[in-house]
């Protein structure tokens, strides 16, 4: 039950952040207007060479720090990321479709409403089903958006 509460909390945060509600200023922190200008100047959507779409829901300019990043990934039908590792903890929550996460060689099938957490020490492979998939991804701490999208095309 604890995992489900955490994921529901994350979904609520992502929904709130997508509305771009201004947050109260911290001492020494950039103003809401300055944060919005920085966010507006950065690409918010990227496409990988294989057609995976990434939409930034929350990054350091939204959460005022590097503790977490939240993105939406849309995988085309039957896509396969290939084996890779992330430098941070990655939590996948399937919003639509079906994903197979191969974590350290063990396949884990996820359908709508299911989640998996991958540690930075894990090797992972993301494979979508025949209808593709739409997932919410939380990276903690942040920093993965820049690394993941380095070879992607900004939209």
Protein Blocks (a to p, Z undefined) as FASTA:
>chain_A
ZZmmmmmmmmmmmmmmmnopacdddehiacfklmmmmmmmpcfbdcdfkopacddfbdfk
lnopakbccddddddehiaebjaddfbdcddddfbdcddddeehiacdddehiacdddfk
bccdddddfkopadddddddehjlmmmmmmmccZZ
